[in-house]
Amino acid sequence: MQTKEKNFEQDIETFLLNEAESLMIAGLFVYSAKEFAALLKHLGKSADAAKILNDASEMSEAVRKHG
């Protein structure tokens, strides 16, 4: 039988692991969006590149705001 303290520790560990994974995925999105936008610009699709960069900026701001 688990104690309340043990349950709390497991809940915190699960939260932190999920939070770290979400932040990693957000970071990968921002990185790849910048690379993709550069490719789009090279292909002459500046409007699409701007949209992608805007999405990356919104993701960055969400991470800064909400962690």
N, C-alpha and C positions, 0 to 999 in steps of 0.2 A: 504494500500500500504506500502510495506516495504522499509526501507531506505537501502542505500549501506552498512552502518555500521552494520545493523541488519543482512543482507545477509552474510556479512563477518564473523560475530560472529557465525552464524549457520554453515557456511562452516568449520570454525575452529573446532567447537564442533563436527561436523560429522567426520572430519578427526581424531581428537583425540580419539573419541570413537572407530572408526575402527582400529586405530593404537593400542590402548590398547587391543582390542579383539585379534588382530593378535599376539601380544606379549604374551598374555595369552596362546593362542593355541600353539605357539612355545615352551613355557615353559612346557606345559603339554606333548608335544611330546618328549622333551628331558628327562623329568622325566620318562615317561613311557618306553622310549627306553632303558634307563639304567636298569629298572626293567626287561624288556623283555630280554635284553642281559644276565642278571644274570640267568634267567630261561633257556635260550638256553645253556649257559655254563653248567648248572646243568644237562641238557639232553645230554651233549656231543656234542653239535653243536657249537663248538668254532668258526668256520669260519663264520657261520651266525651271531653269537654274535659280532664278530669283525666288520662285515658289518653294523650292527645296531648301534654300538658305533661310527663308522665313520660317519654315517648319523647324529647322534645326535651331534657330534662335528662340523660338517658342519653347522647345524642349529644354534648352539650356536655362531659360528663365524659370521654367517649372521646377527644375532640379535645384536651382539656387533658392527659390522661394519655399519649396516644400521638402527639400533634402531627399 
